[in-house]
């Protein structure tokens, strides 16, 4: 493709991008276009110049939109400090607001403490409380479907009620029974009515005047929630035949082949999103990735303004969006060991959100809340093999949930103070580890099964096994606040803002390699032989370190987009995913030597 049309594609890209385009912008757009065409090769798309220029135009549009967006600092919990977030920050006190903004700009707690002549502990507590309050204000500021209905004009409300009644009568033909809670029906009607898609039109001869005229959808408009998890588990995993070529397509436009226009709901529902238009925040690979090549990712969609779930069954080359909207507060994923044979997707929530963790019975099913508190989760090492527990790290407590039990049971395992700036961190242990889950617990943690052992005086690694037993393994550095475990091999790492500690024995002992001067830690990932990290000093840098020790290797210069790195996902026996600030991702399948917008 480049040999035949490279020069012409570059000229078109310069024309589409305008005078402000640099040579790097042009090359990146052309490279992304070629990646999309190569990834879509198995779908038998024509790769002639006409098809290439159409795809090039779409990539140029996305690049222009990203350039138009101002560069904003990014907070680890709140994400990019965009205008809605800044409006919420204005409602905080001046010190709380300044602490969050400085943290997003890359200030360490030590630097803030020195600037304000106070202690690091005071800064950490203030930052934790400010982030929690900001998250609560953000959730309260989200308009509900009921508020939208009350704000709509009277004629629009009549149209929505008629549309809801029409759905109950007619939607069985397109796969939705019309049943379900009133909120689901109201949401569907609100989406169409506010978008101007359901209007009162003149009646046809012989028809009742004032009938609501709509475009009939080609697929279920709202996925119904599964009634029972055990019934959903018995269903076969969703197939991959619905995958679209990477890069998506024109929104709401007639296809180039002259076919029918796309479903009018595609422009406002999660099913229209692509990774290139989504602020991805997390991803997880199936534990059996070596045989399934399956990855699931989640982020905030740029079109629907909702939390979207994506899945790739070819190692990240093509992605399919879920038709179901993820719950507010969702920020972490966990997959069963046999996924997608066991099609459930477990979703961890922010511990401060007040919403429990969720499980989606299938990729396109609406998530169902699990019992117990809100928090990030991990599945037992023996999940799908007799141990049905999911472990949730919440405020003040770490619990296990028997997800297959009837009724589902919640058992506290570890307890620690609620006022601490963070919670415990749970992770599924590496293959061969005897534990069901590995936990990085904060100071003053007590194992509920052994209260006589007392509380820990510093952060500690716990291993929880069968029943309620949790035993202490080792003591990481006192600043440790995050835990990463390689699912193959023995490497694991704990990290904090100012450093990383590596363990090669399951958390019994740790070594602390020096960071490059001036760098702070934003994200880490572990494979069998390497510790990966996104380090920041103004701009972000992607680096790796041999697990056994050595020097840091910087791979940021291999791709321009890596300077916008937000989070790194290291997939054992698979690629390295780098989720970018703003939109999109970068993927490397050769250990960081080369990167592209889709995995090769």
C-alpha positions as CSV (number, residue, x, y, z in Angstrom):
1,X,0.0,0.0,0.0
2,X,2.8,2.5,0.9
3,X,4.8,1.5,-2.1
4,X,1.9,2.2,-4.5
5,X,0.1,5.1,-2.9
6,X,2.4,6.4,-0.1
7,X,3.3,9.7,-1.8
8,X,-0.3,10.5,-2.7
9,X,-1.6,9.5,0.8
10,X,0.8,11.9,2.4
11,X,-0.3,14.8,0.1
12,X,-3.9,14.1,0.9
13,X,-3.1,14.0,4.7
14,X,-1.3,17.4,4.5
15,X,-4.4,18.8,2.7
16,X,-6.9,17.2,5.2
17,X,-4.9,18.3,8.3
18,X,-4.3,21.9,7.1
19,X,-1.3,24.3,7.5
20,X,-0.7,23.4,11.2
21,X,0.2,19.8,10.4
22,X,3.8,18.8,11.0
23,X,5.7,16.0,9.2
24,X,5.3,13.8,12.2
25,X,1.5,14.3,12.2
26,X,1.3,13.3,8.6
27,X,3.4,10.2,9.0
28,X,1.4,9.1,12.1
29,X,-1.9,9.5,10.3
30,X,-0.6,7.6,7.2
31,X,0.8,4.9,9.5
32,X,-2.4,4.5,11.4
33,X,-4.4,4.3,8.1
34,X,-2.2,1.5,6.8
35,X,-2.5,-0.3,10.2
36,X,-6.3,-0.2,10.0
37,X,-6.3,-1.5,6.4
38,X,-3.9,-4.3,7.2
39,X,-5.9,-5.3,10.3
40,X,-9.1,-5.4,8.2
41,X,-7.6,-7.6,5.6
42,X,-9.4,-10.8,6.7
43,X,-12.8,-9.0,6.1
44,X,-12.1,-8.8,2.4
45,X,-12.3,-5.0,2.2
46,X,-11.0,-3.5,-1.1
47,X,-7.7,-1.9,-0.5
48,X,-7.7,0.4,-3.5
49,X,-6.9,4.1,-3.4
50,X,-10.6,5.1,-2.9
51,X,-11.0,3.0,0.2
52,X,-7.6,4.1,1.5
53,X,-8.4,7.8,1.1
54,X,-11.8,7.3,2.9
55,X,-10.0,5.8,5.8
56,X,-7.3,8.4,5.7
57,X,-9.9,11.2,5.9
58,X,-11.4,9.6,9.0
59,X,-8.0,9.3,10.7
60,X,-7.3,12.9,9.9
61,X,-10.6,14.0,11.4
62,X,-9.8,12.2,14.6
63,X,-6.3,13.7,14.7
64,X,-7.7,17.2,14.2
65,X,-10.2,16.7,17.0
66,X,-7.4,15.6,19.4
67,X,-5.3,18.6,18.4
68,X,-8.2,20.9,19.0
69,X,-8.5,19.6,22.6
70,X,-6.3,21.6,25.0
71,X,-3.5,19.8,26.8
72,X,-4.7,19.2,30.3
73,X,-3.1,17.7,33.4
74,X,-4.2,14.2,34.4
75,X,-5.0,13.1,37.9
76,X,-4.5,9.4,38.7
77,X,-8.1,9.1,40.2
78,X,-10.1,11.9,38.4
79,X,-8.5,11.5,35.0
80,X,-7.9,14.5,32.7
81,X,-8.8,17.8,34.4
82,X,-11.2,18.8,31.7
83,X,-13.8,21.6,32.0
84,X,-16.4,19.6,33.9
85,X,-13.8,18.4,36.4
86,X,-12.5,21.9,36.9
87,X,-16.0,23.2,37.6
88,X,-16.2,20.6,40.3
89,X,-12.8,21.5,41.7
90,X,-14.0,25.1,42.0
91,X,-16.5,23.9,44.5
92,X,-13.7,22.5,46.8
93,X,-11.7,24.6,49.3
94,X,-8.6,26.4,47.9
95,X,-6.1,24.1,49.6
96,X,-7.9,20.9,48.4
97,X,-8.2,22.3,44.8
98,X,-4.5,23.3,44.8
99,X,-3.4,19.9,46.1
100,X,-5.3,18.0,43.3
101,X,-4.0,20.4,40.5
102,X,-0.4,20.1,41.7
103,X,-0.7,16.3,41.9
104,X,-2.1,16.2,38.3
105,X,0.8,18.5,37.2
106,X,3.3,16.0,38.5
107,X,4.2,17.3,42.0
108,X,5.2,14.6,44.4
109,X,3.8,14.7,48.0
110,X,7.3,15.5,49.2
111,X,7.5,18.5,46.9
112,X,4.0,19.7,48.0
113,X,4.9,19.2,51.6
114,X,8.1,21.3,51.2
115,X,6.3,24.1,49.4
116,X,3.7,24.3,52.2
117,X,6.0,23.6,55.1
118,X,4.0,20.6,56.3
119,X,4.3,16.9,56.5
120,X,3.9,14.3,53.7
121,X,1.2,12.5,55.7
122,X,-0.9,15.7,55.8
123,X,-0.6,16.1,52.0
124,X,-1.6,12.5,51.4
125,X,-4.6,12.7,53.6
126,X,-5.7,16.0,52.1
127,X,-5.3,14.6,48.6
128,X,-7.3,11.5,49.4
129,X,-10.1,13.5,50.9
130,X,-10.2,16.0,48.1
131,X,-10.3,13.3,45.4
132,X,-13.1,11.5,47.3
133,X,-15.1,14.7,47.6
134,X,-14.5,15.6,43.9
135,X,-15.7,12.1,42.8
136,X,-18.9,12.5,44.9
137,X,-19.6,15.9,43.3
138,X,-18.9,14.5,39.8
139,X,-21.4,11.7,40.4
140,X,-24.0,14.1,41.7
141,X,-23.6,16.4,38.7
142,X,-24.5,13.7,36.2
143,X,-28.0,14.3,34.9
144,X,-30.5,11.4,35.3
145,X,-33.0,10.2,32.8
146,X,-35.8,11.5,35.2
147,X,-34.2,15.0,35.2
148,X,-34.0,15.0,31.4
149,X,-37.7,14.1,31.2
150,X,-38.7,16.9,33.6
151,X,-36.6,19.4,31.6
152,X,-38.2,18.4,28.2
153,X,-41.0,20.5,26.7
154,X,-44.5,19.1,27.1
155,X,-44.8,18.0,23.5
156,X,-41.5,16.1,23.8
157,X,-42.7,14.4,26.9
158,X,-45.8,13.3,25.1
159,X,-43.6,11.9,22.3
160,X,-41.5,10.0,24.7
161,X,-44.5,8.4,26.5
162,X,-45.9,7.4,23.1
163,X,-42.6,5.9,22.0
164,X,-42.3,3.9,25.3
165,X,-45.8,2.5,24.6
166,X,-44.8,1.7,21.0
167,X,-41.7,-0.2,22.3
168,X,-43.8,-2.3,24.6
169,X,-46.1,-3.3,21.6
170,X,-43.6,-3.6,18.8
171,X,-40.0,-4.1,20.0
172,X,-40.4,-7.9,20.2
173,X,-39.7,-8.1,16.5
174,X,-36.2,-6.7,17.0
175,X,-35.2,-8.7,20.0
176,X,-36.4,-6.6,22.9
177,X,-39.4,-7.8,24.7
178,X,-40.3,-4.3,26.0
179,X,-40.1,-5.7,29.5
180,X,-37.8,-4.5,32.2
181,X,-37.7,-1.7,34.7
182,X,-39.3,1.7,33.8
183,X,-35.8,3.3,33.9
184,X,-34.6,1.2,31.0
185,X,-37.7,2.0,28.9
186,X,-37.5,5.7,29.8
187,X,-33.8,5.9,28.9
188,X,-34.5,4.5,25.4
189,X,-37.3,6.9,24.8
190,X,-35.2,9.8,26.2
191,X,-32.3,9.0,23.8
192,X,-34.5,9.1,20.8
193,X,-36.7,12.0,21.7
194,X,-33.9,14.4,22.8
195,X,-32.0,13.5,19.7
196,X,-34.9,14.6,17.6
197,X,-35.4,11.1,16.3
198,X,-39.0,10.5,17.6
199,X,-41.3,13.2,16.5
200,X,-45.0,13.6,16.0
201,X,-45.5,13.4,12.3
202,X,-48.6,13.9,10.1
203,X,-50.7,10.8,10.0
204,X,-50.8,8.7,6.9
205,X,-54.2,8.1,5.3
206,X,-56.3,5.9,7.6
207,X,-53.8,6.1,10.4
208,X,-54.4,7.7,13.8
209,X,-53.2,11.3,13.9
210,X,-50.2,12.1,16.0
211,X,-48.6,8.6,15.8
212,X,-44.9,8.6,16.7
213,X,-42.8,7.9,13.6
214,X,-39.4,6.3,14.2
215,X,-36.8,4.5,12.3
216,X,-37.0,0.8,13.1
217,X,-33.7,-0.4,14.7
218,X,-31.9,-3.4,13.2
219,X,-30.7,-4.7,16.6
220,X,-31.9,-4.7,20.2
221,X,-31.9,-1.1,21.4
222,X,-31.3,-1.8,25.1
223,X,-29.8,-5.1,26.3
224,X,-32.0,-6.5,29.1
225,X,-30.3,-7.3,32.3
226,X,-29.8,-11.0,33.0
227,X,-32.3,-12.4,35.5
228,X,-30.1,-15.0,36.9
229,X,-26.3,-15.5,36.8
230,X,-26.6,-19.3,36.6
231,X,-28.8,-19.1,33.6
232,X,-26.5,-16.6,31.9
233,X,-23.5,-18.8,32.6
234,X,-25.1,-21.7,30.7
235,X,-25.3,-19.6,27.5
236,X,-22.5,-20.1,25.0
237,X,-19.9,-17.3,24.8
238,X,-20.7,-14.5,22.3
239,X,-19.2,-15.1,18.9
240,X,-16.6,-12.9,17.2
241,X,-18.4,-12.6,13.9
242,X,-19.7,-9.1,14.8
243,X,-16.2,-7.6,14.9
244,X,-15.8,-4.6,12.7
245,X,-12.6,-3.6,10.9
246,X,-10.4,-1.5,13.2
247,X,-10.8,2.2,13.0
248,X,-14.7,2.1,12.9
249,X,-16.5,4.0,10.2
250,X,-18.4,7.1,9.5
251,X,-20.9,8.0,12.2
252,X,-24.5,8.3,11.0
253,X,-23.6,8.4,7.3
254,X,-24.7,6.3,4.4
255,X,-22.1,3.6,3.6
256,X,-19.9,4.0,0.6
257,X,-21.4,0.9,-1.0
258,X,-24.8,2.6,-1.2
259,X,-26.5,0.4,1.4
260,X,-29.1,1.5,3.9
261,X,-28.2,4.2,6.5
262,X,-26.8,3.0,9.8
263,X,-29.1,2.6,12.7
264,X,-29.9,6.0,14.2
265,X,-29.1,4.7,17.7
266,X,-25.5,3.9,16.6
267,X,-24.5,7.5,17.2
268,X,-25.6,7.6,20.8
269,X,-25.1,4.1,22.1
270,X,-21.8,2.4,23.2
271,X,-21.9,0.1,20.2
272,X,-20.6,2.9,17.9
273,X,-17.4,3.6,19.8
274,X,-13.9,2.7,18.8
275,X,-10.7,2.7,20.9
276,X,-9.3,5.6,18.9
277,X,-12.3,7.8,20.1
278,X,-12.3,6.6,23.7
279,X,-10.3,7.6,26.8
280,X,-9.3,4.1,27.8
281,X,-8.6,3.7,31.5
282,X,-8.1,0.0,32.1
283,X,-7.7,-3.4,30.3
284,X,-7.3,-7.0,31.2
285,X,-6.2,-10.1,29.3
286,X,-7.7,-13.5,29.6
287,X,-5.5,-15.6,31.9
288,X,-5.4,-18.2,29.0
289,X,-4.3,-15.4,26.6
290,X,-1.7,-17.7,24.9
291,X,-4.6,-19.8,23.4
292,X,-7.5,-17.3,23.2
293,X,-5.7,-14.0,22.4
294,X,-8.6,-12.2,24.1
295,X,-8.3,-8.8,25.7
296,X,-11.0,-6.7,27.3
297,X,-10.7,-2.9,27.8
298,X,-12.8,-0.2,29.3
299,X,-13.0,3.6,29.0
300,X,-15.1,6.7,28.5
301,X,-16.6,6.9,25.0
302,X,-16.1,10.2,23.1
303,X,-19.5,9.9,21.3
304,X,-21.9,8.4,23.8
305,X,-20.2,10.1,26.8
306,X,-20.6,6.8,28.7
307,X,-18.4,4.0,30.0
308,X,-17.8,1.5,27.2
309,X,-16.5,-2.0,27.2
310,X,-14.4,-3.3,24.3
311,X,-13.2,-6.8,23.5
312,X,-10.5,-8.1,21.1
313,X,-10.2,-11.8,20.2
314,X,-7.2,-11.4,18.0
315,X,-4.6,-9.9,20.3
316,X,-5.7,-6.3,19.9
317,X,-5.8,-6.0,16.1
318,X,-9.6,-5.4,16.0
319,X,-12.0,-4.4,18.8
320,X,-15.7,-4.9,19.3
321,X,-17.7,-2.5,21.6
322,X,-20.3,-4.0,23.9
323,X,-23.9,-3.0,23.4
324,X,-24.3,-2.5,27.2
325,X,-23.4,0.6,29.1
326,X,-21.1,0.1,32.0
327,X,-22.1,1.4,35.5
328,X,-20.9,4.7,36.9
329,X,-17.8,4.3,39.0
330,X,-16.5,1.3,37.0
331,X,-12.8,1.5,36.8
332,X,-11.3,-2.0,36.8
333,X,-11.7,-5.4,35.1
334,X,-11.1,-9.1,36.0
335,X,-11.7,-12.1,33.8
336,X,-12.2,-15.8,34.7
337,X,-9.3,-18.2,34.0
338,X,-11.3,-19.9,31.3
339,X,-12.6,-16.8,29.6
340,X,-14.4,-16.7,27.1
341,X,-15.7,-20.2,27.8
342,X,-16.8,-18.7,31.1
343,X,-18.2,-15.4,29.5
344,X,-18.6,-13.4,32.7
345,X,-16.8,-10.0,33.0
346,X,-16.2,-8.8,36.6
347,X,-16.1,-5.0,37.1
348,X,-14.4,-3.3,40.1
349,X,-15.7,0.1,41.1
350,X,-14.1,3.0,42.9
351,X,-14.1,2.3,46.7
352,X,-15.4,5.9,47.3
353,X,-18.3,5.5,44.8
354,X,-20.6,3.7,47.2
355,X,-21.5,1.3,44.4
356,X,-20.8,-2.4,44.8
357,X,-18.7,-4.3,42.3
358,X,-20.5,-5.8,39.3
359,X,-20.5,-8.9,37.0
360,X,-21.7,-8.9,33.4
361,X,-23.1,-12.4,32.6
362,X,-21.9,-11.9,29.0
363,X,-20.0,-9.4,27.0
364,X,-23.1,-7.7,25.7
365,X,-25.2,-8.1,28.9
366,X,-26.0,-5.4,31.4
367,X,-23.8,-5.7,34.5
368,X,-25.5,-7.1,37.7
369,X,-24.4,-5.8,41.1
370,X,-22.6,-8.2,43.4
371,X,-23.3,-8.2,47.1
372,X,-20.9,-6.5,49.4
373,X,-19.0,-3.1,49.4
374,X,-17.6,-1.1,46.5
375,X,-13.9,-1.6,45.5
376,X,-11.5,-3.2,43.1
377,X,-11.5,-7.0,42.9
378,X,-9.6,-10.0,41.9
379,X,-10.7,-13.6,41.2
380,X,-9.4,-16.6,43.1
381,X,-6.6,-18.5,41.5
382,X,-8.9,-21.6,41.4
383,X,-11.9,-19.7,40.0
384,X,-13.7,-22.0,37.5
385,X,-12.0,-24.9,39.2
386,X,-14.0,-25.2,42.4
387,X,-13.1,-21.9,44.1
388,X,-15.9,-19.4,43.2
389,X,-14.6,-16.4,45.3
390,X,-14.1,-12.9,44.1
391,X,-12.1,-10.7,46.5
392,X,-13.0,-7.0,46.9
393,X,-10.7,-4.4,48.5
394,X,-13.1,-1.8,50.0
395,X,-12.8,1.1,52.5
396,X,-11.8,-0.5,55.8
397,X,-12.2,-4.1,54.8
398,X,-11.2,-6.8,52.3
399,X,-13.9,-9.4,51.7
400,X,-14.5,-12.5,49.7
401,X,-17.8,-13.0,47.7
402,X,-19.0,-16.5,46.8
403,X,-20.4,-15.6,43.5
404,X,-21.9,-19.0,42.6
405,X,-23.4,-19.6,46.0
406,X,-27.2,-19.4,46.6
407,X,-27.5,-16.9,48.2
408,X,-24.2,-15.2,47.4
409,X,-22.2,-14.9,50.6
410,X,-19.9,-12.1,51.8
411,X,-17.0,-12.9,54.2
412,X,-14.7,-10.3,55.7
413,X,-11.0,-11.4,55.7
414,X,-8.9,-8.4,56.5
415,X,-9.7,-5.2,58.4
416,X,-7.9,-1.9,58.4
417,X,-8.8,1.8,59.3
418,X,-11.2,3.5,57.0
419,X,-9.5,6.9,57.4
420,X,-6.4,5.8,55.5
421,X,-5.8,7.5,52.2
422,X,-5.9,4.2,50.3
423,X,-7.3,0.7,50.5
424,X,-5.8,-2.7,50.2
425,X,-4.8,-3.9,46.7
426,X,-5.8,-7.4,45.6
427,X,-4.3,-9.5,42.8
428,X,-4.7,-13.0,41.5
429,X,-1.3,-14.7,42.2
430,X,1.0,-16.1,39.6
431,X,0.6,-19.6,38.3
432,X,2.0,-22.1,40.8
433,X,1.5,-19.9,43.9
434,X,-0.5,-21.8,46.6
435,X,-2.5,-18.7,47.6
436,X,-6.0,-17.9,46.3
437,X,-5.3,-14.2,46.3
438,X,-2.3,-11.9,47.1
439,X,-3.0,-8.7,49.0
440,X,-1.0,-5.5,49.6
441,X,-2.5,-4.4,52.9
442,X,-2.1,-0.9,54.5
443,X,-0.7,-0.3,58.0
444,X,-2.8,-1.4,61.0
445,X,-4.3,-4.4,59.1
446,X,-5.6,-7.3,61.1
447,X,-6.4,-10.8,59.7
448,X,-9.9,-11.5,61.0
449,X,-9.2,-15.2,61.2
450,X,-6.3,-14.6,63.5
451,X,-6.9,-11.6,65.7
452,X,-4.3,-12.7,68.3
453,X,-1.6,-12.0,65.7
454,X,-2.4,-8.3,66.1
455,X,-2.2,-5.4,63.6
456,X,0.6,-4.7,61.2
457,X,2.8,-1.7,61.9
458,X,3.5,-1.1,58.2
459,X,2.2,-2.2,54.7
460,X,2.4,-6.0,54.4
461,X,1.8,-8.7,51.8
462,X,-0.8,-11.2,52.8
463,X,-1.7,-14.5,51.1
464,X,-5.2,-15.7,51.6
465,X,-6.0,-19.4,51.0
466,X,-8.9,-21.7,51.6
467,X,-11.7,-20.6,53.9
468,X,-11.0,-17.4,55.8
469,X,-7.2,-17.9,56.5
470,X,-4.9,-15.1,55.5
471,X,-1.2,-15.2,56.5
472,X,1.4,-12.5,56.3
473,X,4.3,-13.0,53.9
474,X,6.6,-10.0,53.7
475,X,7.0,-6.3,54.3
476,X,7.4,-4.0,51.3
477,X,8.7,-0.5,51.6
478,X,6.5,1.7,53.9
479,X,5.4,3.9,51.0
480,X,4.0,1.0,48.9
481,X,0.5,1.8,47.6
482,X,0.0,-0.4,44.5
483,X,0.6,-4.1,43.6
484,X,1.4,-5.7,40.2
485,X,1.8,-9.5,39.8
486,X,3.0,-11.2,36.6
487,X,0.6,-14.1,35.8
488,X,3.4,-16.1,34.3
489,X,6.8,-16.3,36.1
490,X,7.6,-15.2,39.6
491,X,8.1,-11.4,39.2
492,X,5.8,-9.0,41.2
493,X,6.2,-5.4,42.1
494,X,4.8,-2.8,44.5
495,X,5.0,0.9,43.6
496,X,4.3,4.3,45.0
497,X,4.7,7.8,43.7
498,X,8.5,7.9,44.2
499,X,9.6,4.3,43.6
500,X,9.2,0.6,42.7
501,X,10.1,-2.5,44.7
502,X,10.5,-5.8,43.0
503,X,10.0,-9.3,44.5
504,X,11.0,-12.6,42.9
505,X,9.6,-14.9,45.7
506,X,5.9,-14.1,45.8
507,X,6.3,-11.1,48.1
508,X,8.5,-12.5,50.9
509,X,11.4,-10.1,50.1
510,X,11.8,-7.0,48.0
511,X,14.6,-5.1,46.3
512,X,14.3,-1.4,45.4
513,X,16.0,-0.4,42.1
514,X,16.8,3.3,41.7
515,X,14.6,5.4,39.4
516,X,16.0,7.6,36.7
517,X,16.7,11.1,38.3
518,X,13.7,13.3,38.8
519,X,11.2,10.6,37.7
520,X,8.0,9.6,39.5
521,X,5.9,6.5,39.0
522,X,2.5,6.7,37.3
523,X,1.8,3.1,36.4
524,X,3.5,-0.3,36.5
525,X,3.1,-3.7,34.8
526,X,5.0,-7.0,35.2
527,X,5.8,-9.8,32.9
528,X,7.9,-12.9,33.5
529,X,11.2,-11.2,32.9
530,X,10.5,-7.4,32.9
531,X,9.0,-4.7,35.1
532,X,7.4,-2.0,32.9
533,X,6.5,1.5,34.1
534,X,5.1,4.8,33.0
535,X,7.4,7.3,34.6
536,X,6.8,11.1,34.6
537,X,8.9,14.2,34.7
538,X,6.7,16.8,33.0
539,X,6.0,14.4,30.1
540,X,5.5,10.7,30.4
541,X,8.1,8.1,29.5
542,X,7.6,4.3,29.0
543,X,10.5,2.3,30.4
544,X,11.3,-1.3,31.4
545,X,13.7,-2.9,33.8
546,X,14.9,-6.5,33.9
547,X,13.1,-8.3,36.8
548,X,16.4,-9.5,38.2
549,X,17.9,-6.0,38.3
550,X,19.8,-3.9,35.8
551,X,19.4,-0.5,34.0
552,X,16.2,1.1,32.9
553,X,15.5,1.1,29.1
554,X,13.5,4.1,27.7
555,X,11.4,3.2,24.6
556,X,9.4,6.5,24.5
557,X,11.3,7.7,21.4
558,X,10.0,4.7,19.4
559,X,6.6,6.4,19.0
560,X,5.5,10.0,19.4
561,X,2.3,9.1,21.2
562,X,4.0,7.5,24.1
563,X,4.6,10.9,25.7
564,X,0.9,10.9,26.4
565,X,1.0,7.6,28.3
566,X,-1.6,7.2,31.1
567,X,-1.5,3.5,32.1
568,X,0.6,0.5,31.0
569,X,-0.9,-3.1,30.7
570,X,1.7,-5.8,30.4
571,X,0.2,-9.0,29.0
572,X,2.1,-12.2,29.8
573,X,3.0,-14.0,26.6
574,X,1.4,-11.1,24.7
575,X,1.8,-7.5,23.8
576,X,2.3,-4.4,25.9
577,X,-0.7,-2.0,25.8
578,X,-0.1,1.7,26.6
579,X,-3.4,3.6,27.2
580,X,-3.0,7.2,26.2
581,X,-4.2,10.5,27.8
582,X,-7.1,11.8,25.7
583,X,-7.9,9.0,23.3
584,X,-6.5,5.8,21.9
585,X,-3.8,3.4,22.7
586,X,-0.4,2.2,21.5
587,X,0.6,-1.5,21.3
588,X,4.0,-3.2,21.0
589,X,4.3,-6.9,20.2
590,X,8.2,-6.9,20.1
591,X,9.1,-5.8,23.6
592,X,8.8,-2.0,23.0
593,X,10.9,-1.8,19.8
594,X,8.0,-0.7,17.6
595,X,4.6,0.6,18.5
596,X,1.3,1.2,16.6
597,X,-2.3,2.3,17.2
598,X,-3.4,-1.4,16.9
599,X,-1.6,-4.6,17.8
600,X,-0.1,-6.3,14.8
